[in-house]
Amino acid sequence: MTSALNSADLDIVRRIPVFKGLKPPMIDRLIGPAAVSTLKNGNILFRQGDPALAFFILVSGWVKLYRVTVAGDAAVIHVFKTGESLAEAVAFTGSLYPATGEAVSEARVVRIPADHVVRCIRDVPEIALAMIASTSQHLHQLVEQVEQLKAQTGVQRVAEFLASLCPADHGSCTIALPYDKALIAGRLGLKPESLSRAFAKLRPVGVKVRAAHVTVKDVGKLRRLASDERGAMREALRQSPMLERA
């Protein structure tokens, strides 16, 4: 089901990185023919190998991007959140979608036709520069993910993921996992059983997982663990009797 953008959608769309530096009239021109699609969990936004006919902006919910390997396995590339754009590079180059986009929660997605974007670029070339900058940012994120997989342990990856969901850098909080644990494991390059073991190893630093809810006793300590697992674990073990009484 598609509909027109509401004021909240427009507020998010106008602040995405791909439009950074563009004047408001140019942004309004770009999003002129845009429409919003409402997706359910599991709905496909676009498929790997299909012609790239549009690019998308997520105004609520979560969308995963994955590729199907030769062996038939699904490799999760990224999970997009509210305020992020996807597929802008292939939309203005006339390529095929290199991966599949699938909603992993209820989601609202703005669709902007590729041919309209190309026409706007021909009239105002600086739009292309903004999109190149956004593509560079996505590439940087992918490089960080590869570095994460190579340099961090599974426990550190899980700690960093949970810390990214916390609303503050310090103190305690309770958060809801944004999508199912199988997808979290895939996003972090782990097997589901490895994710469960990582959750168990985080208990000494005050992390308790109950179904889809996670209580973090000390967000600062969780962030330190993501960068220095051994040091944070030693500190937690020294304080473990206090943690158990708390």
MARKOLRO-671562 format. One record per residue (C-alpha): residue number from 1; residue in three letters; chain; x, y, z. Coordinates in steps of 0.5 Angstrom, whole numbers, always signed. Layout:
<pts>
    nr   rest   kette       u       v       w
   NUM    ALA       A       X       Y       Z
...
</pts>
This chain:
<pts>
    nr   rest   kette       u       v       w
     1    MET       A      +0      +0      +0
     2    THR       A      +3      +7      -2
     3    SER       A      +1     +14      +1
     4    ALA       A      +3     +21      +1
     5    LEU       A      +9     +23      +5
     6    ASN       A      +6     +26     +12
     7    SER       A     +10     +32     +16
     8    ALA       A     +14     +27     +20
     9    ASP       A     +16     +23     +14
    10    LEU       A     +18     +30     +11
    11    ASP       A     +22     +32     +17
    12    ILE       A     +26     +25     +17
    13    VAL       A     +27     +25      +9
    14    ARG       A     +30     +32      +9
    15    ARG       A     +35     +31     +14
    16    ILE       A     +38     +24     +11
    17    PRO       A     +46     +25      +9
    18    VAL       A     +45     +24      +2
    19    PHE       A     +41     +31      +2
    20    LYS       A     +46     +34      +6
    21    GLY       A     +49     +41      +3
    22    LEU       A     +43     +41      -2
    23    LYS       A     +38     +47      -1
    24    PRO       A     +31     +46      +1
    25    PRO       A     +28     +48      -6
    26    MET       A     +32     +43      -9
    27    ILE       A     +31     +37      -4
    28    ASP       A     +23     +39      -5
    29    ARG       A     +24     +38     -13
    30    LEU       A     +28     +31     -12
    31    ILE       A     +22     +28      -7
    32    GLY       A     +17     +31     -11
    33    PRO       A     +14     +24     -14
    34    ALA       A     +16     +20      -8
    35    ALA       A     +11     +16      -4
    36    VAL       A     +11     +12      +2
    37    SER       A     +10      +4      +2
    38    THR       A      +8      +1      +9
    39    LEU       A     +11      -6      +9
    40    LYS       A     +10     -12     +14
    41    ASN       A     +16     -16     +17
    42    GLY       A     +18     -20     +11
    43    ASN       A     +16     -16      +6
    44    ILE       A     +21     -15      +0
    45    LEU       A     +23      -8      -2
    46    PHE       A     +27     -10      -8
    47    ARG       A     +31     -16     -10
    48    GLN       A     +38     -18     -12
    49    GLY       A     +39     -18     -20
    50    ASP       A     +33     -13     -21
    51    PRO       A     +33      -7     -25
    52    ALA       A     +35      -1     -20
    53    LEU       A     +28      +3     -21
    54    ALA       A     +28      +7     -15
    55    PHE       A     +32      +9      -9
    56    PHE       A     +29      +9      -2
    57    ILE       A     +29     +12      +5
    58    LEU       A     +27      +9     +11
    59    VAL       A     +22     +13     +16
    60    SER       A     +21      +8     +21
    61    GLY       A     +23      +1     +22
    62    TRP       A     +28      -4     +20
    63    VAL       A     +30      -6     +13
    64    LYS       A     +36     -12     +12
    65    LEU       A     +40     -12      +6
    66    TYR       A     +43     -19      +4
    67    ARG       A     +46     -23      -2
    68    VAL       A     +45     -30      -3
    69    THR       A     +51     -34      -4
    70    VAL       A     +53     -39     -10
    71    ALA       A     +51     -44      -4
    72    GLY       A     +44     -41      -3
    73    ASP       A     +46     -38      +4
    74    ALA       A     +44     -31      +5
    75    ALA       A     +49     -27      +8
    76    VAL       A     +47     -20     +11
    77    ILE       A     +51     -14      +9
    78    HIS       A     +47      -9     +13
    79    VAL       A     +41      -7     +17
    80    PHE       A     +38      +0     +16
    81    LYS       A     +35      +4     +21
    82    THR       A     +30     +10     +21
    83    GLY       A     +33     +16     +17
    84    GLU       A     +38     +12     +13
    85    SER       A     +38     +11      +5
    86    LEU       A     +39      +5      +1
    87    ALA       A     +40      +4      -6
    88    GLU       A     +42     +11      -8
    89    ALA       A     +48      +9     -12
    90    VAL       A     +45      +4     -17
    91    ALA       A     +39      +8     -18
    92    PHE       A     +43     +14     -21
    93    THR       A     +48      +9     -25
    94    GLY       A     +42      +5     -28
    95    SER       A     +45      -2     -25
    96    LEU       A     +42      -8     -22
    97    TYR       A     +40      -8     -15
    98    PRO       A     +47     -12     -12
    99    ALA       A     +43     -15      -6
   100    THR       A     +36     -16      -3
   101    GLY       A     +32     -11      +1
   102    GLU       A     +27     -14      +6
   103    ALA       A     +23     -11     +12
   104    VAL       A     +25     -14     +19
   105    SER       A     +20     -10     +22
   106    GLU       A     +14      -6     +20
   107    ALA       A     +17      -1     +16
   108    ARG       A     +15      +6     +12
   109    VAL       A     +20      +7      +6
   110    VAL       A     +20     +13      +2
   111    ARG       A     +21     +11      -6
   112    ILE       A     +24     +16     -10
   113    PRO       A     +24     +14     -18
   114    ALA       A     +31     +13     -21
   115    ASP       A     +29     +16     -27
   116    HIS       A     +27     +23     -24
   117    VAL       A     +33     +23     -20
   118    VAL       A     +37     +22     -26
   119    ARG       A     +33     +28     -29
   120    CYS       A     +35     +32     -23
   121    ILE       A     +42     +31     -23
   122    ARG       A     +42     +33     -31
   123    ASP       A     +39     +40     -29
   124    VAL       A     +43     +40     -22
   125    PRO       A     +50     +36     -22
   126    GLU       A     +51     +38     -15
   127    ILE       A     +46     +33     -13
   128    ALA       A     +51     +27     -16
   129    LEU       A     +56     +30     -11
   130    ALA       A     +52     +29      -5
   131    MET       A     +50     +22      -7
   132    ILE       A     +57     +20      -8
   133    ALA       A     +59     +23      -1
   134    SER       A     +53     +18      +1
   135    THR       A     +55     +12      -2
   136    SER       A     +62     +14      +1
   137    GLN       A     +59     +14      +8
   138    HIS       A     +56      +7      +6
   139    LEU       A     +63      +4      +4
   140    HIS       A     +66      +7     +10
   141    GLN       A     +61      +3     +14
   142    LEU       A     +62      -3     +11
   143    VAL       A     +70      -3     +12
   144    GLU       A     +68      -2     +19
   145    GLN       A     +64      -8     +19
   146    VAL       A     +70     -12     +16
   147    GLU       A     +75      -9     +21
   148    GLN       A     +70     -11     +27
   149    LEU       A     +69     -18     +24
   150    LYS       A     +77     -19     +23
   151    ALA       A     +79     -15     +30
   152    GLN       A     +74     -16     +35
   153    THR       A     +72     -22     +39
   154    GLY       A     +64     -25     +38
   155    VAL       A     +63     -22     +45
   156    GLN       A     +66     -15     +43
   157    ARG       A     +62     -15     +37
   158    VAL       A     +55     -16     +41
   159    ALA       A     +58     -11     +47
   160    GLU       A     +58      -6     +41
   161    PHE       A     +52      -7     +38
   162    LEU       A     +48      -7     +45
   163    ALA       A     +52      -1     +47
   164    SER       A     +49      +2     +40
   165    LEU       A     +42      +1     +42
   166    CYS       A     +43      +5     +49
   167    PRO       A     +40     +12     +49
   168    ALA       A     +46     +14     +53
   169    ASP       A     +53     +13     +54
   170    HIS       A     +53     +12     +62
   171    GLY       A     +48      +9     +67
   172    SER       A     +44      +4     +67
   173    CYS       A     +38      +2     +62
   174    THR       A     +33      -3     +59
   175    ILE       A     +33      -4     +51
   176    ALA       A     +29      -8     +47
   177    LEU       A     +32     -12     +41
   178    PRO       A     +30      -9     +35
   179    TYR       A     +30     -15     +31
   180    ASP       A     +30     -23     +32
   181    LYS       A     +36     -26     +35
   182    ALA       A     +38     -30     +28
   183    LEU       A     +39     -24     +24
   184    ILE       A     +43     -20     +30
   185    ALA       A     +47     -26     +30
   186    GLY       A     +48     -26     +22
   187    ARG       A     +49     -18     +22
   188    LEU       A     +55     -19     +27
   189    GLY       A     +58     -25     +23
   190    LEU       A     +56     -30     +29
   191    LYS       A     +52     -37     +29
   192    PRO       A     +46     -36     +33
   193    GLU       A     +49     -41     +39
   194    SER       A     +55     -36     +39
   195    LEU       A     +51     -30     +40
   196    SER       A     +47     -34     +46
   197    ARG       A     +54     -36     +49
   198    ALA       A     +56     -28     +48
   199    PHE       A     +50     -26     +52
   200    ALA       A     +52     -31     +57
   201    LYS       A     +59     -28     +58
   202    LEU       A     +56     -21     +58
   203    ARG       A     +53     -23     +65
   204    PRO       A     +59     -21     +69
   205    VAL       A     +59     -14     +67
   206    GLY       A     +51     -13     +69
   207    VAL       A     +48     -15     +62
   208    LYS       A     +42     -19     +63
   209    VAL       A     +38     -22     +57
   210    ARG       A     +30     -24     +58
   211    ALA       A     +27     -26     +51
   212    ALA       A     +27     -19     +47
   213    HIS       A     +29     -15     +53
   214    VAL       A     +36     -13     +55
   215    THR       A     +38     -10     +62
   216    VAL       A     +45      -6     +62
   217    LYS       A     +47      -4     +69
   218    ASP       A     +53      +0     +67
   219    VAL       A     +53      +2     +59
   220    GLY       A     +60      +5     +60
   221    LYS       A     +63      -1     +62
   222    LEU       A     +59      -5     +56
   223    ARG       A     +63      +0     +52
   224    ARG       A     +70      -1     +55
   225    LEU       A     +69      -8     +54
   226    ALA       A     +67      -7     +46
   227    SER       A     +74      -4     +46
   228    ASP       A     +78      -8     +51
   229    GLU       A     +75     -15     +53
   230    ARG       A     +80     -17     +58
   231    GLY       A     +81     -11     +62
   232    ALA       A     +73     -10     +63
   233    MET       A     +72     -18     +64
   234    ARG       A     +78     -17     +70
   235    GLU       A     +74     -11     +73
   236    ALA       A     +68     -15     +72
   237    LEU       A     +70     -21     +76
   238    ARG       A     +73     -17     +81
   239    GLN       A     +66     -13     +82
   240    SER       A     +62     -20     +81
   241    PRO       A     +60     -21     +88
   242    MET       A     +57     -13     +88
   243    LEU       A     +54     -15     +82
   244    GLU       A     +50     -21     +84
   245    ARG       A     +48     -17     +91
   246    ALA       A     +45     -11     +86
</pts>
